[in-house]
Amino acid sequence: MDKESKMYDWGTSRPYNAYSNYFKKVFGQRVQKLSIDAGFTCPNRDGTLAFGGCTFCDNSAFNPSYCQSNKSITQQIEEGIEFHQWRYQKATQYLAYFQPFSNTYADIDTLKARYSEALSHKNIIGLVIGTRPDCVDKQKLDYIAELSEKHYIMLEFGIESCYDRTLQRINRGHTFSQTKWAISQSKTRNIKTGGHIIFGLPSETKEEMLNEASLLSELGLNSLKFHQLQLFKNTAILKDYEANSQDFYLFPFSEYQEFIIDFLERLSPEIVIERFAGEVPPRFRANKGWGDIRNEEVVSLIEKRMMERNTFQGRLYKQEIRGN
């Protein structure tokens, strides 16, 4: 790694701003997320905006077995701790991750009850709240800001794309302007914000996807998750693909590896990288995808290739702090 990379204090010699190192700096130890299904839905599922949800979505592909809305939040936390203890034996503190669907899509009293139940557990030190940009308002953000004064709170927004035509095609039901508003209002209140973006959505060119690095950098996000588009069985996007395969580009891993490094070079070095790619059980996939490659291997191969290319996150990022 060259000398220029050392101007970024990530607390590591790794060539990107890694989530695991960020957690160690914040908490001084390993802290594990516990997924919680609190029974929320989405405005593009219940008819408020649309029906059917996002065309790519199958939440069951990402939920661990203990994460079920027919169980109380406390029960899910207890079972989640037991579920994770065999693998993460050093973890003694946890974040309740309100993951499936839109976890701010309810009245303020409902949110207070569900968040408070999670925070009342002795092993829970904070919340990660997955939601949509159009499912927050000033009242909800004010409340979440109050919580963040005493607890670690992260609002994780499903951004998916920076292009309105794509958002419309995948039935998101919101615009990129709404994304910018939600993140800006959160940052104004000192709420930590994360984002989720998908690469390979229909009709987006590689150059357009790379351009999202600068668009996302301007938002002031604390962290980002990257997912390659995966086609799940019984989803609307699979039907779209079958009818319009020419509009899609499903990255082979070798090409995705180079692409994600190109993207990281253009991305603000201040943004923590939570995930490079998505991983789901094979039974959900409609195509082979990357086969049986695991996330640990994806991370290792991308990091190794970054070293080979002698590059790092933010190398091509231009902003006044870089003196460009």
N, C-alpha and C positions, 0 to 999 in steps of 0.2 A: 504494500500500500504506500502511496506517495505521501509527501509531507503535507500536501494541501488537505488531505482527509483528516489530519490530526487537529484541524481547527474546530472540528465538531466533537464536543465532549460527550460521547455516548457511553463512556465508562467501559470501553471494550475495544479490542482490535478488529472486531467484526466490521465488514464494509457497509453496513446499513444500521439504522436505528432500531434495534431489535426489541420486541415487546418484553421478552424475558428479562433483559437487562434493565429496562424501564421499571418493571415491577420490583426488581431488587433494590433499585435506587429509591423508589417511593416507600416500600414497606420494609426493606432490610431482610426479607425472607420470601420464601415461596408462598404465594396466595393463589388459591384455585377458584375458578368460576364454577358455580353450580347452576345448571339450567333449571328454570322454573316456568311452568305453564300455568299462568294465573287466570286462564279462561277468557282472555281478550279476543277480539276479532279485528277486522279491518274495514274501512269505509268502501273499499272496492270488492268486498265480499258480501256485505249485508244489504247492499242495494242503495246505500247513501250516495255513492258515486257510480258503482258498477257491481256486477256479480262475478263470482269465479276467482277473484284474486289476481295476483300477478301471473302472467302466462307461464312463467318458469317455475312456479312455487309448488313445493310439496314439503311442508314443514316436518312431516314425519320422517323424512330422510335425514334430518339433523338432530332429532330429539333422542336423548338417551332413554332407556327403558323406564326409568323411575319418573320421568318428566311427563306427568299426565294431569290434565285439568280436573279430573274427578277426585284427586287427592288434595288435601289442604296444602298450603304453602309450607307450613311447618313440617308436614310429613315428607314432602318432596326434598326439603333441605336435609332432614335426617337420613333419608334413603340415598340422597346424593353424596353426603359425606361418606357413608358406608361404601357406595359405589366407587368412589375415587380413592379411598384409603389404601387399597391394595397396590395401586400404581404410584400414587403421590404420598408416600408415607410421611414425608417431612411437613406436609401442609397441615396446619392447625387452624388457619384462618381462611375465610371464604368470602367471595362476593356472590350475592344472589343475582343471577343473570336472567332477567325477565326476557326470554328469547323469542318464543313463537308469536307470530302476528304482531300487532301494533299495541305496545304496552303502555301507551298514554291515551288510548282511545276509550275513554270513559269519563264520567263526571269526576270532579275533584275529590269528593268524599270517597268514592270507590278507590281512587288512586291512593289516598291517604291510608285507607284500611289495609290495602294489599302490600304497599311498601312498608308500612309500620309492622305488619306481621313478620315480614322477612327480617327487618332490622332488629326486632326484639329477640331474635335467636342469638344465643351467646357466642356462636362461632362466626356470625356474619358481621363483617366490618364495613360493608358498603354494597352498592347496587350498580349493576350495569343494566340499562333500560333500553331495549331495542324497540325502535318505533319508526314512524314515517314523518317526513317533514311537515305534512299537513295535519298531523295529529297532536301538535302542540300549539298553545296560545300563551298569552302573557300571564294569565292566572296560573296555569300549570307550570310555566317556567319559573315564576316567582316562588312557587312552593318547592320545586326541585332545587332551586338556588338555596332556599332555607335548609333543606336537607344536606346540601353539599357543604354547608358551614361546619357540620359536625361529623359527616361521614364521607367516605370516598364515593362519589357519584359520577358515573359516565353515561351520557346520553348517546346512544349508538343509532345513527340515522341510516336507513336504507336509501342510498343515493342511486345506485345501480347504473345510472348514466347521466352525463352532463348535457344530453341532447334531447330536446322536447319531442322530436319525432320518434325517437326510440322509446321514450317513456310512454308515449301514447300507444305505440304498437304493442308493448308488453303489458298494457292495461294497468299502469301504475296509478293513474288518476291524479297525479300532481305534476308540477312543472319544476324545472331547475331553479327558477326564480324563487319558488317556495322553499326549496332546499337552502338557497343562500340566505333567505330571511330567517329560517329556523335556526341555522347555525350561528348567524350573526347575533340574533337575540339571545341565544344560549351563551355565547362568548361574552356579551355585554354583562351578563349576570355571573360571570366567572364559573360557568358550568363546563366541565370537561366534555368534549365532543369527539365521537368516533364516526367513521363512515364506512360504508360497504359499497364496493363497486364491482361490476361484472364485466369481464372482457370477452368479446365474441358475440355480443347481442346483434340481432339481425340488422343488416344494411350499414353497419359501422365499419369504416375502413381502418386499417392499422394506423394510418396517420391521425385519424380522428381520435382513436383510442390513446395514442401517445400524447396528443394535445390536451387530453384530460389531466395530465400531470400538472400543467400550469394552472388549469382551471381549479383543480382541487387544492393546489398549494395556496391559492389566493383566499380560500375559505377560512383559514386559520384553524383547521382541524388538529386535534391532539394525536389521533391515530387513524389508521386505515386498515381495512381488510380487503384483499384481492381475491376474487374468485374467477376461474375460467368457466365459461358457459358449459353446463352439463345438461344433457337432455334426459329428463326423468319420464318414466312410464306414466301414461294417463294424464299428461299435462297439455295445456293448449299450445305451448310453444313447440311441442313435439309435432302436433298437427301442422303448425305453421312451417316447421322445417320440412316435413314430408311434402307439403304443397309448394314450398318456395326454397328449396335447398340452396339455390344459387345466391340467396341473400345472406347465407350463414358462412362463417369460417370457424370451424372447430379446431383450435390450436393443437397440433401434435406437441408432445411435451418438449422436444428439442427446440422447436420454434418458440414455444411459450417461454422457455428458459431465457432465450436471448431477448425476447420482447420485454419480459418483466425487468430485466436488467436495464434495457434502454429506457424503460419507464422510470425506474428508480433514479437513474442519472438526471432526469429532468424534474424530479420531485423535490420539494423542500426537505432539507435534512432535519428539520425540526419535527417532522411527522413520524411518529412511532409506527412501525410496521407490525401489525398483529398476525397477519396470515398472508402467505403467498398464493394459496390455492385452496379450493374446496375439496373435501373428501367425504364420500357417502358410501354406504354398503352397496355392493354390486347388484343386489336384488332390486334396487330402485332405478338403476341406470337403463336407459333404452338403447344405448350403444356401449361399446367396450371402453371408450374414453382412453384413459392412460393405463388401463389394466389395473394391476394390483399395487402400483407404486403408492407408498404411504407418505403422509405429510412430512414426516421426519426426513425422509429421503429427498423429497422435493426441496426442502430448506437446505439440506446439505449440498445438493447438486448445484443449486443456484448460488449459494455462497462460494463454493469451490470455483465456479465459472467466473464469478466477479473477481476473485483473486487472480485467476488466469488472465482476465482482461485488464487487470490493474485499475479497477474502477471502484466507485463507491456511490452511495445515495447522495444526490445533490451535486454531482460533479459538473453537470451542465445547467444547474439551476441558477438563474440570474436574478439578483435582487440587490438593493443598495447595500445590504450587509455584506455581500460578497465583493463589493467594490467594483461592480460591473455596471 
